[in-house]
Amino acid sequence: MTIGERIKKLRQSQKRTQQSMADALNLKRQTIAAYEIGTIAPSDRTISDICREFNVSEQWLRTGEGEMLRRQSRSDELATFIADLMQSEPDNIRLRFVSAISRLSTKELEILEKAALHIASELHSSSAENSQYYENSELPMTVEKAEAEYIKSKSVSAQNTDLNASNSTAAEKSKLA
């Protein structure tokens, strides 16, 4: 497989058009097409840009050896996600979701985490029995239950605030006596 064929394989694996790949690399579409058919070879700088922009192993791109994509640390993965998010349109579902969860309390996030972990485990399950789970039962944490727990946590928080205030007032009264 030539470097041009690997560039094409990379582009297709990322479901990109020649134009979108060219835009990401600040090149012309015809240049990407020329790389892919082997009319011209990419420069070292372009190879470096491809590797950086698409998280590709330089060894794989140049020689075909090893894995196509470099493994990212969780921190790098999150940094890439946030950078992409910040460049997205205001109506992007991921941006709206992150914006919504950024306003949640710790307790609300814990409830959301439980539900998300459960959903993720069900989605990743491969058995046919589990694929019908949602048709026949509810999540362990229904929206109603999550809402009730949220209201309860707010109520407990308010009671603790009232209790602290009344204890403070009683302590102040005893100092005056």
C-alpha positions as CSV (number, residue, x, y, z in Angstrom):
1,M,0.0,0.0,0.0
2,T,1.4,3.4,-1.0
3,I,1.4,6.5,1.2
4,G,-1.4,7.9,-1.1
5,E,-3.5,4.8,-0.5
6,R,-2.9,5.2,3.3
7,I,-4.0,8.8,3.1
8,K,-7.2,7.7,1.3
9,K,-7.8,4.9,3.9
10,L,-7.3,7.4,6.7
11,R,-9.7,9.9,5.1
12,Q,-12.3,7.2,4.5
13,S,-12.0,5.8,8.0
14,Q,-12.8,9.3,9.3
15,K,-15.7,9.6,6.9
16,R,-14.2,12.7,5.4
17,T,-14.4,14.0,1.8
18,Q,-11.3,15.1,0.0
19,Q,-12.5,18.7,0.5
20,S,-13.0,18.4,4.3
21,M,-9.5,16.8,4.6
22,A,-8.0,19.5,2.5
23,D,-9.8,22.2,4.5
24,A,-8.4,20.8,7.8
25,L,-4.9,20.8,6.3
26,N,-5.2,24.2,4.5
27,L,-4.7,22.5,1.2
28,K,-6.7,22.3,-2.1
29,R,-9.0,19.3,-2.8
30,Q,-7.0,18.5,-5.9
31,T,-3.8,18.2,-3.8
32,I,-5.5,15.5,-1.6
33,A,-6.7,13.7,-4.8
34,A,-3.1,13.9,-6.2
35,Y,-1.7,12.4,-3.0
36,E,-4.3,9.6,-3.1
37,I,-3.6,8.5,-6.7
38,G,0.2,9.0,-6.3
39,T,0.7,11.8,-8.8
40,I,2.6,13.8,-6.1
41,A,4.0,12.8,-2.7
42,P,3.2,14.8,0.4
43,S,6.0,16.9,1.8
44,D,7.4,16.1,5.3
45,R,5.5,19.1,6.6
46,T,2.2,17.8,5.2
47,I,2.9,14.4,6.6
48,S,3.5,16.1,10.0
49,D,0.3,18.1,9.6
50,I,-1.7,15.0,8.7
51,C,-0.4,13.2,11.8
52,R,-1.1,16.1,14.1
53,E,-4.5,17.0,12.7
54,F,-5.9,13.4,12.5
55,N,-3.9,11.7,15.4
56,V,-2.2,9.4,13.0
57,S,1.0,7.4,13.6
58,E,3.8,8.8,11.4
59,Q,5.3,5.4,11.1
60,W,2.0,4.0,9.8
61,L,1.5,6.9,7.4
62,R,5.0,6.6,5.9
63,T,5.5,2.8,6.0
64,G,2.2,1.1,6.7
65,E,3.7,-0.5,9.8
66,G,2.0,-0.4,13.2
67,E,-1.4,1.1,14.1
68,M,-3.0,3.8,12.0
69,L,-4.0,6.0,15.0
70,R,-1.9,7.0,17.9
71,R,-3.2,6.2,21.3
72,Q,-4.1,9.4,23.3
73,S,-4.0,9.8,27.0
74,R,-7.4,10.6,28.6
75,S,-6.2,14.1,29.2
76,D,-5.3,14.6,25.5
77,E,-8.6,13.0,24.4
78,L,-10.5,15.4,26.6
79,A,-8.4,18.4,25.4
80,T,-9.2,17.5,21.8
81,F,-12.9,17.1,22.7
82,I,-13.1,20.5,24.4
83,A,-11.2,22.2,21.6
84,D,-13.6,20.7,19.0
85,L,-16.5,21.6,21.2
86,M,-15.4,25.2,21.5
87,Q,-15.3,25.5,17.7
88,S,-18.7,24.0,17.2
89,E,-21.9,25.7,16.3
90,P,-24.1,26.9,19.2
91,D,-26.8,24.4,18.3
92,N,-24.4,21.4,18.4
93,I,-25.9,18.7,20.6
94,R,-22.6,18.0,22.4
95,L,-22.2,21.7,23.2
96,R,-25.7,22.0,24.5
97,F,-25.3,18.8,26.6
98,V,-22.0,19.9,28.2
99,S,-23.5,23.4,28.8
100,A,-26.5,21.8,30.5
101,I,-24.5,19.4,32.7
102,S,-22.1,22.3,33.7
103,R,-25.0,23.8,35.6
104,L,-25.8,20.6,37.7
105,S,-24.9,20.2,41.3
106,T,-22.7,17.4,42.5
107,K,-25.7,15.3,43.6
108,E,-27.4,15.8,40.3
109,L,-24.2,14.8,38.5
110,E,-24.0,11.6,40.6
111,I,-27.6,10.7,39.6
112,L,-26.8,11.4,36.0
113,E,-23.6,9.3,36.2
114,K,-25.5,6.3,37.6
115,A,-28.1,6.5,34.8
116,A,-25.4,7.0,32.1
117,L,-23.3,4.1,33.4
118,H,-26.3,1.9,33.3
119,I,-27.3,3.0,29.8
120,A,-23.7,2.5,28.6
121,S,-23.5,-1.0,30.0
122,E,-26.8,-1.9,28.3
123,L,-25.8,-0.4,25.0
124,H,-22.5,-2.3,25.0
125,S,-24.1,-5.6,25.8
126,S,-24.2,-7.8,22.8
127,S,-26.9,-10.3,23.8
128,A,-30.3,-10.2,22.1
129,E,-31.9,-10.6,25.5
130,N,-30.5,-7.4,26.7
131,S,-31.4,-5.6,23.5
132,Q,-35.1,-6.0,24.5
133,Y,-34.5,-4.8,28.1
134,Y,-35.8,-1.3,27.5
135,E,-39.0,-2.6,26.0
136,N,-39.9,-4.7,29.1
137,S,-38.6,-2.7,32.0
138,E,-37.5,0.6,33.4
139,L,-34.0,1.9,34.1
140,P,-33.1,1.4,37.8
141,M,-33.1,5.1,38.1
142,T,-36.1,6.5,36.3
143,V,-36.4,10.2,35.6
144,E,-39.1,10.4,38.2
145,K,-37.0,8.7,40.8
146,A,-34.0,11.0,39.9
147,E,-36.2,14.0,40.2
148,A,-37.5,12.8,43.6
149,E,-34.0,12.2,44.8
150,Y,-33.0,15.7,43.6
151,I,-36.0,17.3,45.4
152,K,-35.1,15.2,48.5
153,S,-31.5,16.3,48.4
154,K,-32.6,20.0,48.1
155,S,-35.0,19.5,51.0
156,V,-32.3,17.9,53.2
157,S,-29.9,20.7,52.2
158,A,-32.5,23.3,53.2
159,Q,-33.2,21.5,56.5
160,N,-29.5,21.5,57.3
161,T,-29.3,25.2,56.5
162,D,-32.3,25.9,58.8
163,L,-30.8,23.6,61.5
164,N,-27.4,25.4,61.3
165,A,-29.2,28.8,61.5
166,S,-31.2,27.8,64.5
167,N,-28.2,26.3,66.2
168,S,-26.3,29.4,65.5
169,T,-29.2,31.5,67.0
170,A,-29.4,29.3,70.1
171,A,-25.6,29.6,70.6
172,E,-25.8,33.4,70.3
173,K,-28.7,33.5,72.8
174,S,-26.8,31.4,75.3
175,K,-23.8,33.8,75.0
176,L,-26.1,36.7,75.9
177,A,-27.6,34.9,78.9
